[in-house]
Amino acid sequence: MVSFSEAEVLAWITPWLWPFFRVMGLFTAAPVLSMKVIPRRVRLGLALLIVVCAQPSLPDMPPIDLNSAQALMVIVQQVLIGLTMGFAARVVFAGIEFAGELVGLQMGLNFASFFDPMTGGQVTAVSRLYGTAAAWLFVVMNGHLLLTAAVLHSFTSFPVAPEPLLFLKEVQPQVWGAEVFKLGLWVSLPIVGMLMLVNVVMGLVSRVAPQMNIFTIGFPITLSVGFTGLWLTLPMMQMPFTMAIERMLAYFQ
């Protein structure tokens, strides 16, 4: 009769169990991967496949009794680390969408808002355009592979331990809000500068020729310059987007 001891079963399960919770936490919060159109079974199967394939390269997991309170704290740690990594990637997307809000505000298109079923809130047209472009870039630049590599490297930086909040002292997620404004201003600065120059020129024209109704021609000119700026700057979004993703994921490596 074949029998197994508790220590042997624990040694077989733990190398896969703790990484599985961390990867699932990442897939729950990561952009694109956490979309509602992706079934939960697909995410579960993909997380299990990643854990099985990457298990030989992961560091040794500490033996922890699954019936103890220590195991519960370890599960909380893995889920929090995964969620924090997904949140770090979402900060970059929030910065890109904030850039769209700034551009739409200068173009006068912020009145064109609609309901976004993905986020459950109101978004503007330009912000949605930037968010969609960022999602495409994320897939094209293999952002899912970057997240997978980062979550696997995080086991070296933040090993499995029954201290769920200790890693927060190093990553400092409370300061990531500045990244939203920094990236948003960086991406939107060329178009905002162009539109500000147009507004200055129209202001000078209204002073020189008061009989000209500047409000009649101002909106079409602003829209034309804004769309021209979008056409010129959208192909260059890859560099700041990639640098921001790599900078945020560097906290976990």
C-alpha positions in Angstrom: 0.0 0.0 0.0 1.4 3.4 -1.0 1.3 6.0 1.7 2.5 9.5 2.0 3.4 11.5 5.1 2.2 15.0 5.7 5.7 16.4 5.2 6.0 14.8 1.8 2.6 16.2 0.6 3.6 19.6 2.0 6.9 19.4 0.1 5.0 18.7 -3.1 2.4 21.3 -2.8 4.2 24.4 -1.4 6.5 25.0 -4.4 3.3 25.5 -6.5 0.8 26.9 -4.0 2.4 30.2 -2.9 3.5 31.2 -6.4 -0.1 30.5 -7.6 -1.6 32.9 -5.2 0.9 35.6 -6.2 0.3 35.2 -9.9 -3.5 35.1 -9.4 -3.3 38.3 -7.4 -1.4 39.9 -10.4 -4.0 38.7 -12.9 -6.8 40.1 -10.7 -5.5 43.7 -10.9 -3.2 43.9 -13.9 -4.5 45.9 -16.9 -5.8 44.0 -20.0 -5.3 40.7 -18.1 -8.1 41.5 -15.6 -10.7 42.6 -18.2 -14.1 41.1 -17.7 -14.1 39.6 -21.2 -11.4 37.2 -20.0 -13.1 34.3 -18.2 -11.9 33.4 -14.7 -11.2 29.8 -15.8 -8.8 31.1 -18.4 -7.0 33.2 -15.8 -6.8 30.3 -13.4 -5.5 28.0 -16.0 -2.9 30.5 -17.2 -1.7 31.2 -13.7 -1.3 27.4 -13.1 0.5 27.0 -16.3 3.0 29.8 -15.5 3.6 28.4 -12.0 4.2 24.9 -13.3 6.6 26.1 -16.1 8.5 28.5 -13.8 8.7 26.3 -10.7 12.3 25.0 -11.4 13.6 28.6 -11.6 12.0 29.8 -8.4 13.8 29.8 -5.1 13.0 27.2 -2.5 9.8 27.7 -0.6 9.8 27.5 3.2 7.8 24.5 4.7 4.7 26.0 6.3 1.9 24.0 7.8 -1.2 24.6 5.8 -3.4 24.3 8.9 -1.7 27.0 10.8 -2.3 30.8 11.1 1.1 31.3 9.5 -0.1 29.8 6.2 -3.0 32.3 6.2 -0.6 35.2 6.6 1.6 33.9 3.8 -1.5 33.7 1.5 -2.3 37.3 2.4 1.2 38.3 1.6 1.2 36.6 -1.8 -2.1 38.1 -2.8 -1.1 41.6 -1.7 2.2 41.4 -3.6 0.3 40.3 -6.8 -2.3 43.0 -6.4 0.3 45.7 -5.8 2.1 44.7 -9.0 -1.1 44.9 -10.9 -1.8 48.3 -9.3 1.7 49.5 -10.4 0.9 48.7 -14.0 -2.5 50.4 -13.7 -0.8 53.6 -12.5 0.9 53.8 -15.9 -2.5 53.4 -17.7 -4.0 56.0 -15.4 -1.2 58.4 -16.4 -1.9 57.9 -20.1 -5.6 58.4 -19.6 -4.8 61.6 -17.6 -2.8 62.8 -20.5 -5.9 62.3 -22.7 -8.0 64.3 -20.2 -5.6 67.2 -20.5 -5.5 67.1 -24.2 -9.3 66.8 -24.4 -9.6 69.8 -22.0 -7.4 72.0 -24.3 -9.2 70.8 -27.4 -12.7 71.4 -26.0 -13.7 67.8 -26.3 -14.2 67.0 -22.7 -17.9 67.5 -23.1 -17.9 64.3 -25.2 -18.0 61.9 -22.3 -19.6 58.5 -22.2 -20.0 55.5 -19.9 -17.1 53.0 -19.9 -18.2 49.5 -19.0 -14.7 48.4 -18.2 -14.1 51.0 -15.5 -17.7 51.7 -14.6 -17.4 55.4 -14.8 -17.5 58.3 -17.3 -14.6 58.9 -19.6 -13.9 61.4 -22.3 -13.3 60.6 -25.9 -9.6 61.6 -26.0 -9.0 59.8 -22.7 -10.6 56.6 -24.1 -8.5 56.9 -27.2 -5.3 57.1 -25.2 -6.4 54.2 -23.0 -7.1 52.0 -26.0 -3.8 52.9 -27.6 -2.0 52.1 -24.3 -3.8 48.7 -24.2 -2.6 48.0 -27.8 0.9 49.0 -26.9 0.8 46.8 -23.8 0.0 43.8 -25.9 2.4 44.6 -28.8 5.3 45.3 -26.5 4.7 42.0 -24.7 3.7 43.7 -21.5 2.1 40.5 -20.2 5.5 38.9 -20.5 7.1 41.8 -18.6 4.6 41.4 -15.8 5.1 37.6 -15.7 8.9 38.0 -15.5 8.5 40.7 -12.8 6.3 38.5 -10.6 8.7 35.6 -10.9 11.7 37.8 -10.0 9.8 39.2 -7.1 10.2 35.9 -5.3 13.9 36.8 -4.9 13.3 40.4 -3.8 10.3 39.5 -1.6 10.5 35.9 -0.5 7.6 34.0 1.0 7.2 34.9 4.6 4.4 35.3 7.1 4.7 39.1 7.1 2.2 40.4 4.6 2.9 44.2 5.0 6.7 44.2 5.2 7.2 44.6 1.5 5.2 47.9 1.5 8.1 49.6 3.3 10.3 49.1 0.2 7.9 49.6 -2.7 6.2 52.7 -1.1 2.9 52.5 -3.2 1.6 55.6 -1.5 3.9 57.8 -3.5 2.9 56.3 -6.9 0.2 58.9 -7.3 2.9 61.4 -8.5 3.6 59.1 -11.4 0.1 59.7 -12.8 0.7 63.4 -13.0 4.3 63.1 -14.1 3.5 60.7 -17.0 0.3 62.5 -18.0 2.1 65.8 -18.3 5.0 64.2 -20.1 2.8 62.6 -22.8 0.4 65.6 -23.2 2.9 68.4 -23.1 3.5 68.6 -26.9 -0.1 68.9 -27.8 -0.9 71.1 -24.8 2.0 73.4 -25.9 0.6 73.6 -29.5 -2.9 74.4 -28.3 -1.6 77.1 -25.9 0.3 78.7 -28.7 -2.9 78.6 -30.8 -4.8 80.3 -28.0 -2.2 83.0 -27.7 -2.3 83.7 -31.4 -6.1 83.9 -31.4 -5.9 86.2 -28.4 -3.6 88.5 -30.4 -5.8 88.4 -33.4 -8.8 89.3 -31.4 -7.0 92.4 -30.0 -5.7 93.4 -33.4 -9.0 92.9 -35.3 -11.8 93.2 -32.7 -14.4 93.1 -35.5 -13.4 89.4 -36.2 -15.6 87.0 -34.2 -12.8 84.8 -32.8 -15.2 82.4 -31.1 -16.6 81.4 -34.5 -13.3 80.2 -35.9 -11.6 79.4 -32.6 -13.2 76.0 -32.0 -12.5 74.6 -35.5 -8.9 75.8 -35.4 -8.4 74.3 -32.0 -9.9 71.0 -33.1 -7.8 70.9 -36.2 -4.6 71.6 -34.3 -5.5 69.1 -31.7 -6.2 66.3 -34.2 -2.9 67.2 -36.0 -1.1 66.9 -32.7 -2.7 63.5 -32.0 -1.7 62.3 -35.4 1.9 63.4 -34.9 2.4 62.3 -31.2 0.5 59.0 -30.9 3.2 57.0 -32.8 5.7 58.3 -30.3 3.8 57.1 -27.2 5.6 53.8 -27.0 8.8 55.2 -25.5 7.3 57.0 -22.5 4.8 54.1 -21.9 7.6 51.4 -22.0 9.9 53.5 -19.7 7.0 54.0 -17.2 6.1 50.3 -17.2 9.7 49.3 -16.6 10.2 51.9 -13.9 7.2 50.8 -12.0 8.0 47.1 -12.3 11.6 47.8 -11.1 10.3 48.2 -7.6 9.7 44.5 -7.4 12.9 43.2 -9.0 
